[in-house]
Amino acid sequence: MATVSADGGSSPLENSGSLTGHILSQGTQEADEDDEEEPAKSSNLKVMIIIAIIVVVLLVGGYLAVTFSKAFIEDMFSGVPQK
């Protein structure tokens, strides 16, 4: 019993009826280069902007944490006699 895929593909992987064949066949579909190129560039730009924002937030947060914890630790040990 042969099954026909929804996209009409004639690959044996698509017609095997197995889940693995269906998953493997998803990567074989070819798209126009013009359609696929533009979303990839804009997607990469969005990812880079998000990563840059996260790095800046972590740096600012780390600086503030060190600044406030330094003052807290100095106040905590201000009564300890030093040699």
VEXVEX-300408 format. One record per residue (C-alpha): x, y, z; residue number from 1. Coordinates in nm, 4 decimals. Each point is the difference from the previous one (the first is absolute). Layout:
% VEXVEX-300408
       east      north         up   num
          X          Y          Z   NUM
...
***
This chain:
% VEXVEX-300408
       east      north         up   num
     0.0000     0.0000     0.0000     1
     0.1675     0.3184    -0.1178     2
    -0.0867     0.3339     0.1521     3
     0.0256     0.3316    -0.1751     4
     0.1363     0.2974     0.1881     5
    -0.2009     0.3201     0.0244     6
     0.2501     0.1946    -0.2094     7
    -0.0016    -0.2575    -0.2783     8
     0.3650    -0.0955     0.0427     9
     0.1224    -0.3152    -0.1664    10
     0.2900    -0.0750     0.2343    11
    -0.0009    -0.3514     0.1486    12
     0.0595     0.1548     0.3409    13
    -0.3221     0.1977    -0.0297    14
    -0.1985    -0.3044    -0.1086    15
     0.1351    -0.2404     0.2611    16
    -0.2693     0.0872     0.2528    17
     0.2519     0.0293     0.2822    18
     0.0377     0.3007     0.2262    19
     0.3770    -0.0007    -0.0567    20
    -0.0502     0.0121    -0.3767    21
    -0.2399     0.2884     0.0373    22
     0.2439     0.1947     0.2203    23
     0.2938    -0.0671    -0.2329    24
    -0.1996     0.1078    -0.3032    25
    -0.0664     0.3436     0.1524    26
     0.3586     0.1054    -0.0696    27
    -0.0094    -0.0974    -0.3663    28
    -0.2444     0.2646    -0.1171    29
     0.1696     0.2743    -0.1989    30
    -0.1146     0.3611     0.0268    31
     0.0813     0.3038    -0.2091    32
     0.3256     0.1602     0.1076    33
    -0.1577     0.3474     0.0005    34
    -0.2771    -0.1030     0.2405    35
     0.2307    -0.1736     0.2448    36
     0.2876     0.2500     0.0024    37
    -0.1848     0.3057     0.1312    38
    -0.1615    -0.1558     0.3105    39
     0.3320    -0.1544     0.0996    40
     0.1773     0.3380    -0.0056    41
    -0.2702     0.1780     0.1970    42
    -0.0229    -0.2911     0.2405    43
     0.3757     0.0105     0.0601    44
    -0.0148     0.3740     0.0589    45
    -0.2783    -0.0419     0.2557    46
     0.1972    -0.2704     0.1807    47
     0.3132     0.2156     0.0088    48
    -0.1954     0.2966     0.1390    49
    -0.1576    -0.2180     0.2700    50
     0.3394    -0.1469     0.0946    51
     0.1529     0.3505     0.0170    52
    -0.2818     0.1208     0.2269    53
     0.0409    -0.3018     0.2291    54
     0.3776     0.0548     0.0236    55
    -0.0462     0.3694     0.0848    56
    -0.2603    -0.0823     0.2669    57
     0.2298    -0.2625     0.1539    58
     0.2962     0.2391     0.0029    59
    -0.2002     0.2810     0.1606    60
    -0.1532    -0.2412     0.2504    61
     0.3408    -0.1429     0.0879    62
     0.1473     0.3480     0.0462    63
    -0.2866     0.1034     0.2290    64
     0.0237    -0.3246     0.1976    65
     0.3739     0.0459     0.0574    66
    -0.0442     0.3647     0.0936    67
    -0.2743    -0.0651     0.2546    68
     0.1522    -0.3166     0.1422    69
     0.3374     0.1742     0.0437    70
    -0.1605     0.2716     0.2110    71
    -0.1973    -0.2619     0.1958    72
     0.3086    -0.2116     0.0712    73
     0.2056     0.3047     0.1003    74
    -0.2742     0.1079     0.2425    75
    -0.0298    -0.3526     0.1399    76
     0.3722    -0.0290     0.0771    77
     0.0599     0.3626     0.1017    78
    -0.0026    -0.0936     0.3702    79
     0.2613    -0.2769    -0.0347    80
     0.3433     0.1147     0.1152    81
     0.2655    -0.0116    -0.2718    82
     0.3610    -0.1028     0.0528    83
***
